Amino acid sequence: MRILLVTVLVCLALSGSASAGSNPHNITKPAPAKPEKPHVQPPKGCRGCPTAWAYISSTPSLSAVAGLLKAIGLDAALAGPFNGTLALPTNDAVAAYTVQFKADVTAHPEVFNSFLAKLLNYHFILRSAPAWQLDTIALSTRYMSWNAFPHRVTFVVDKSAVPKAAPKTWQWSAKSWANKPLPRLFPVSHIVDEQGKNVTFAKKDTFVQGGGVIHSINAVLGASDVFPSLTAAGAAYPQTMSSLMAMVDQVSAALNISVIDQIENTPGTLATPSNLAIIATLTQFPIIPTPQMLYALLAYHLCPAPGGSVKGLLYTRFTTNPKFNPCLTLLGIDKKEPSLKLQYKSTANADVLKPDTNTITFLDLNNEAAQAGILVPDITTPLAVTHVIDTVLLPPVSNLA
């Protein structure tokens, strides 16, 4: 636009100088555009600012995320004063994310809403964070990890965007600390999530009642343990989950079924052995396992939630409700064998600074109690929770046939 404006002005100046016989080089150039000034506080104390929900629900480009927020009941919480930050994906961003779902999420709304709560709480920053900061900064979100620490997003500033001769109004306050240098602000160019994605802004700095701020963003933010599908989680953890995904593909091809679809569409808890655990087990196995044996093996690692209840998704710290834990595995359901259960347990560490020890107790090949350790807990997908474990759960040999 600026190039077009300069071109038009030059043409007009040349036309006028030719008719007047003046120097064609005597052209008045337009003044350079001033850089955008930062907004670190709502204008005029935000008098007249809408509530967060009023703005979200009336903005067409946020209609998709507005529907998701309403589905999990966050609309009521945003109807009053709000002093945090919301980084909300646009309709296009939501569409690009939901197309990655492999599960029929409409069949289990209660479980899916639990997933949405985790996903959207990661877009809820705990303090007001305008898109102007002193430096690149990691900000805590409302989404808490299994060890009770908040997940974070990082606001990345672009220091090249501010000239050194920026006016005083670019400082935190031109009225305080008179005659003293004040910290300089820089525009936030993008957000980096815990999965390493660089997410740009569609619109910055909409202030709302209570001093909070809303940014529209061009992609859904991803916490380190929330994914749109098990396939996406496997791609994010190739060093720990690639062998399991390869086994799923192998069994699916051999039996002409889609094991991954079965897992994705079953609300429940999945234990996924690490690459090292699978390699160690298969190399020591006395026989070459058949596809049917491998399917039975996979079925021993999945506990369907009773009645599709969200309470059947076993997160740390694990419930002691016997209705859900120990959990009956898919293999136990298929074989009508109630002993094929998994007992999930969290044990507090004597050193309060260290995390709990999370384990699974199961019946092994010899029908004896054995234990597996959980390496990576609480990986959430739309209908399930997955735990990466250090041992392959080999069921009693009579149930592998």
Salt bridges, closest charged atoms under 4 A:
ASP135 OD2 - LYS159 NZ 3.45
ASP193 OD2 - LYS197 NZ 2.68
GLU194 OE1 - HIS151 ND1 2.57
ASP205 OD1 - HIS215 ND1 3.78
ASP225 OD2 - HIS151 NE2 3.42
ASP356 OD2 - ARG317 NH1 3.22
ASP378 OD1 - HIS387 ND1 3.73
